Amino acid sequence: MLAVKPLSAFNALDQLFSPNASTFILSPQDTLSLNCNASVVTVFRQGTCKIERTQEDILVAISPSPIILGLAGLLDARRESYQLTALTHCEAYQLEASQCRQLLDQHQLWREAFHWVSWIARVQEARDIQLIGKNSYSQIRATLQVMSGWDDALRARIGVMNHIQQRTHISRSVIAEVLAALRAGNYIEMNKGKLVSIHRLPLEY
């Protein structure tokens, strides 16, 4: 089970950061690049975005707001490049890392920042447990379980096959075969390529 998002830490950090930044809007399918050479903190206050790691062209997460990205880079300048794609209307802002460090020092909110970074690390750890060293079916099963936890509106936007392929890099032919078998066994229900519901997922294929 994923750790509960630390909303109290987010609220404290957002109240500190937001007066020092200008909000911008992303419409669905708009993209935002987080360059490895740019030390910025990005805060999404509203909306849902897709986070992809650029170098490996792999889907990291579908993330509903609120979300803060880049806090780990405040003390370690090394970072990967990411692309964010808005899936819904999104409201966000960015601050330079140096400004964030100054604000955290001034207002003694490093504990809240650490709480948020720890939650991000636990989310990434959970993803690694689901995917690393697992066979194709286990990865597909885990991804379907993640999708089942989304709200209906988000599931209606995301094609099952594309999402699994982007998240796992399993071949589309293998994904199609597994999905067809799960549908035939009445384990899952899909409509026009979108996940409607999961009745039960067998442990093995």
KELO-328292 format. One record per residue (C-alpha): residue number from 1; x, y, z. Coordinates in pm, 1 decimal, padded with zeros to 6 digits. Layout:
KELO-328292
resi->NUM u->X v->Y w->Z
...
end
This chain:
KELO-328292
resi->1 u->00000.0 v->00000.0 w->00000.0
resi->2 u->00128.8 v->00345.0 w->-00087.2
resi->3 u->00212.9 v->00587.4 w->00190.2
resi->4 u->-00046.6 v->00855.4 w->00246.7
resi->5 u->00045.8 v->01182.2 w->00075.9
resi->6 u->00166.1 v->01426.2 w->00346.6
resi->7 u->-00078.2 v->01706.9 w->00275.2
resi->8 u->00010.8 v->01901.8 w->00589.5
resi->9 u->00372.9 v->01921.4 w->00470.3
resi->10 u->00256.0 v->02024.5 w->00122.9
resi->11 u->00031.4 v->02297.6 w->00262.1
resi->12 u->00310.5 v->02442.0 w->00475.2
resi->13 u->00553.9 v->02443.9 w->00183.0
resi->14 u->00297.2 v->02579.1 w->-00061.7
resi->15 u->00211.4 v->02866.0 w->00172.5
resi->16 u->00582.4 v->02945.1 w->00193.5
resi->17 u->00666.7 v->02912.8 w->-00176.3
resi->18 u->00358.5 v->03037.3 w->-00362.5
resi->19 u->00378.0 v->03409.8 w->-00268.8
resi->20 u->00725.0 v->03414.4 w->-00425.5
resi->21 u->00625.3 v->03268.3 w->-00763.7
resi->22 u->00391.2 v->03333.5 w->-01055.3
resi->23 u->00129.1 v->03070.7 w->-01127.8
resi->24 u->00097.8 v->02934.5 w->-01480.8
resi->25 u->-00166.8 v->02717.5 w->-01642.4
resi->26 u->-00120.9 v->02399.9 w->-01846.6
resi->27 u->-00405.2 v->02278.9 w->-02065.9
resi->28 u->-00447.9 v->01905.9 w->-02138.3
resi->29 u->-00154.7 v->01772.3 w->-02344.8
resi->30 u->00063.5 v->02076.8 w->-02274.2
resi->31 u->00415.6 v->01972.2 w->-02172.0
resi->32 u->00675.2 v->02107.3 w->-01932.1
resi->33 u->01039.8 v->01998.3 w->-01947.1
resi->34 u->01244.6 v->01971.4 w->-01629.2
resi->35 u->01600.3 v->01995.1 w->-01756.7
resi->36 u->01875.7 v->01821.0 w->-01562.5
resi->37 u->02081.7 v->02142.1 w->-01580.4
resi->38 u->01808.0 v->02364.9 w->-01433.4
resi->39 u->01781.5 v->02372.3 w->-01053.4
resi->40 u->01414.8 v->02450.4 w->-00998.0
resi->41 u->01135.3 v->02329.9 w->-00774.8
resi->42 u->00802.5 v->02270.1 w->-00949.3
resi->43 u->00471.7 v->02273.3 w->-00762.0
resi->44 u->00141.3 v->02150.7 w->-00906.3
resi->45 u->-00152.1 v->02287.6 w->-00707.6
resi->46 u->-00434.8 v->02161.5 w->-00928.6
resi->47 u->-00480.8 v->01898.6 w->-01197.8
resi->48 u->-00323.4 v->01568.1 w->-01295.8
resi->49 u->-00001.6 v->01523.3 w->-01491.6
resi->50 u->00201.3 v->01243.6 w->-01643.9
resi->51 u->00567.8 v->01227.8 w->-01539.7
resi->52 u->00815.9 v->01068.3 w->-01783.3
resi->53 u->01190.9 v->01022.8 w->-01746.1
resi->54 u->01335.2 v->01156.8 w->-02067.9
resi->55 u->01654.2 v->00955.4 w->-02106.5
resi->56 u->01486.8 v->00613.9 w->-02084.7
resi->57 u->01157.1 v->00736.4 w->-02234.5
resi->58 u->00973.9 v->00563.9 w->-01951.9
resi->59 u->00658.8 v->00659.2 w->-01766.2
resi->60 u->00731.4 v->00722.3 w->-01398.7
resi->61 u->00384.5 v->00807.1 w->-01271.9
resi->62 u->00041.7 v->00951.8 w->-01332.5
resi->63 u->00022.3 v->01205.3 w->-01051.9
resi->64 u->-00284.1 v->01392.0 w->-00927.5
resi->65 u->-00211.9 v->01720.5 w->-00752.1
resi->66 u->-00086.1 v->01836.6 w->-00518.2
resi->67 u->00271.7 v->01747.4 w->-00603.9
resi->68 u->00613.9 v->01904.5 w->-00549.1
resi->69 u->00904.6 v->01801.0 w->-00770.9
resi->70 u->01269.8 v->01896.8 w->-00730.3
resi->71 u->01310.9 v->01929.4 w->-00353.8
resi->72 u->01574.3 v->01654.4 w->-00351.1
resi->73 u->01780.0 v->01870.5 w->-00587.6
resi->74 u->01813.9 v->02147.0 w->-00329.5
resi->75 u->02112.1 v->01969.9 w->-00175.5
resi->76 u->02222.8 v->01750.7 w->-00466.5
resi->77 u->02244.7 v->01919.8 w->-00806.0
resi->78 u->02261.9 v->01588.1 w->-00992.1
resi->79 u->01926.9 v->01500.6 w->-01140.4
resi->80 u->01751.3 v->01328.9 w->-01427.5
resi->81 u->01559.4 v->01511.1 w->-01700.3
resi->82 u->01181.9 v->01472.8 w->-01691.9
resi->83 u->00889.1 v->01574.5 w->-01907.9
resi->84 u->00554.1 v->01654.2 w->-01751.8
resi->85 u->00238.3 v->01629.0 w->-01961.7
resi->86 u->-00087.3 v->01775.8 w->-01835.3
resi->87 u->-00375.9 v->01529.9 w->-01851.4
resi->88 u->-00625.5 v->01781.4 w->-01714.5
resi->89 u->-00631.2 v->02155.8 w->-01659.7
resi->90 u->-00329.1 v->02215.2 w->-01432.1
resi->91 u->-00220.8 v->02507.7 w->-01218.0
resi->92 u->00147.7 v->02518.5 w->-01124.9
resi->93 u->00445.1 v->02739.2 w->-01040.7
resi->94 u->00824.8 v->02713.1 w->-01021.1
resi->95 u->01097.3 v->02860.4 w->-00800.7
resi->96 u->01473.7 v->02859.7 w->-00829.3
resi->97 u->01639.9 v->02609.6 w->-00596.1
resi->98 u->01850.7 v->02881.8 w->-00434.8
resi->99 u->01535.7 v->03076.3 w->-00342.4
resi->100 u->01372.9 v->02764.3 w->-00195.9
resi->101 u->01679.4 v->02695.0 w->00017.8
resi->102 u->01676.2 v->03051.3 w->00146.9
resi->103 u->01304.4 v->03032.4 w->00235.0
resi->104 u->01339.5 v->02695.7 w->00407.4
resi->105 u->01631.5 v->02827.0 w->00613.2
resi->106 u->01452.3 v->03147.1 w->00702.3
resi->107 u->01127.4 v->02979.3 w->00811.2
resi->108 u->01277.8 v->02653.6 w->00943.4
resi->109 u->01065.3 v->02426.8 w->00726.3
resi->110 u->01330.2 v->02171.4 w->00632.4
resi->111 u->01140.8 v->01909.5 w->00835.0
resi->112 u->00835.3 v->01953.4 w->00607.7
resi->113 u->01058.4 v->01938.5 w->00300.3
resi->114 u->01216.2 v->01616.3 w->00426.9
resi->115 u->00870.9 v->01471.7 w->00495.9
resi->116 u->00770.6 v->01537.8 w->00135.0
resi->117 u->01095.4 v->01398.6 w->-00011.7
resi->118 u->01054.9 v->01087.3 w->00205.7
resi->119 u->00705.3 v->01033.2 w->00065.4
resi->120 u->00838.4 v->01062.2 w->-00292.0
resi->121 u->01106.2 v->00804.8 w->-00208.7
resi->122 u->00844.9 v->00564.1 w->-00068.6
resi->123 u->00630.7 v->00602.4 w->-00381.3
resi->124 u->00933.8 v->00523.6 w->-00599.5
resi->125 u->01022.8 v->00228.1 w->-00377.6
resi->126 u->00669.9 v->00089.5 w->-00416.1
resi->127 u->00698.4 v->00123.6 w->-00794.1
resi->128 u->01034.1 v->-00059.4 w->-00791.8
resi->129 u->00884.9 v->-00342.8 w->-00586.0
resi->130 u->00605.0 v->-00379.3 w->-00842.7
resi->131 u->00828.3 v->-00380.3 w->-01151.1
resi->132 u->01195.4 v->-00462.3 w->-01092.9
resi->133 u->01281.0 v->-00830.2 w->-01126.4
resi->134 u->00921.4 v->-00926.9 w->-01198.1
resi->135 u->00795.0 v->-01125.1 w->-01495.9
resi->136 u->00575.5 v->-00962.6 w->-01759.2
resi->137 u->00246.3 v->-01078.7 w->-01612.4
resi->138 u->00336.5 v->-00956.4 w->-01261.2
resi->139 u->00421.4 v->-00613.7 w->-01402.3
resi->140 u->00095.8 v->-00599.0 w->-01599.4
resi->141 u->-00102.3 v->-00714.8 w->-01295.7
resi->142 u->00059.8 v->-00452.0 w->-01071.2
resi->143 u->-00007.5 v->-00176.0 w->-01323.8
resi->144 u->-00372.3 v->-00275.9 w->-01354.5
resi->145 u->-00402.9 v->-00263.2 w->-00975.7
resi->146 u->-00259.5 v->00089.3 w->-00974.2
resi->147 u->-00506.1 v->00194.3 w->-01244.6
resi->148 u->-00796.8 v->00047.3 w->-01048.8
resi->149 u->-00721.0 v->00295.7 w->-00773.1
resi->150 u->-00772.7 v->00593.8 w->-01003.4
resi->151 u->-01101.1 v->00778.8 w->-01016.9
resi->152 u->-01340.7 v->00706.1 w->-01304.4
resi->153 u->-01259.3 v->01029.5 w->-01490.0
resi->154 u->-00886.4 v->00951.5 w->-01501.4
resi->155 u->-00937.5 v->00589.0 w->-01609.8
resi->156 u->-01162.0 v->00716.8 w->-01891.7
resi->157 u->-00872.1 v->00924.5 w->-02024.8
resi->158 u->-00594.4 v->00663.7 w->-02023.6
resi->159 u->-00570.7 v->00371.3 w->-02264.5
resi->160 u->-00477.6 v->00053.2 w->-02079.4
resi->161 u->-00235.9 v->-00087.5 w->-02336.0
resi->162 u->-00049.3 v->00237.7 w->-02392.3
resi->163 u->-00017.7 v->00302.0 w->-02020.0
resi->164 u->00118.4 v->-00045.7 w->-01943.7
resi->165 u->00361.9 v->-00028.2 w->-02236.0
resi->166 u->00492.9 v->00315.2 w->-02135.4
resi->167 u->00530.0 v->00211.0 w->-01770.4
resi->168 u->00693.6 v->-00127.5 w->-01828.4
resi->169 u->00829.4 v->-00137.1 w->-02187.2
resi->170 u->00674.0 v->-00482.0 w->-02227.7
resi->171 u->00593.6 v->-00553.0 w->-02593.4
resi->172 u->00245.9 v->-00456.8 w->-02707.1
resi->173 u->00182.3 v->-00809.4 w->-02836.8
resi->174 u->00242.7 v->-00960.5 w->-02490.9
resi->175 u->00025.9 v->-00696.2 w->-02323.0
resi->176 u->-00254.1 v->-00753.3 w->-02575.4
resi->177 u->-00241.1 v->-01130.5 w->-02516.7
resi->178 u->-00261.5 v->-01092.9 w->-02136.9
resi->179 u->-00541.5 v->-00835.6 w->-02150.5
resi->180 u->-00741.6 v->-01054.5 w->-02388.2
resi->181 u->-00705.9 v->-01353.1 w->-02154.3
resi->182 u->-00806.8 v->-01148.2 w->-01849.8
resi->183 u->-01112.2 v->-01014.0 w->-02029.8
resi->184 u->-01209.6 v->-01360.3 w->-02152.1
resi->185 u->-01186.8 v->-01491.7 w->-01795.5
resi->186 u->-01400.8 v->-01201.6 w->-01670.8
resi->187 u->-01117.4 v->-01083.9 w->-01446.6
resi->188 u->-01128.3 v->-00729.1 w->-01582.8
resi->189 u->-01379.5 v->-00516.7 w->-01771.0
resi->190 u->-01269.6 v->-00276.3 w->-02044.4
resi->191 u->-01453.6 v->-00042.7 w->-02278.6
resi->192 u->-01291.8 v->00104.6 w->-02590.5
resi->193 u->-00945.5 v->00031.9 w->-02457.0
resi->194 u->-01010.1 v->00189.3 w->-02116.1
resi->195 u->-01024.4 v->00006.8 w->-01783.0
resi->196 u->-01373.4 v->-00000.1 w->-01633.4
resi->197 u->-01323.1 v->-00230.9 w->-01337.2
resi->198 u->-01125.2 v->-00520.6 w->-01194.8
resi->199 u->-01317.5 v->-00814.7 w->-01053.7
resi->200 u->-01019.7 v->-01021.8 w->-00946.2
resi->201 u->-00667.9 v->-01072.6 w->-01078.6
resi->202 u->-00507.7 v->-01418.2 w->-01061.1
resi->203 u->-00160.8 v->-01428.2 w->-00904.3
resi->204 u->-00018.0 v->-01617.8 w->-01200.7
resi->205 u->-00086.8 v->-01619.2 w->-01573.0
end
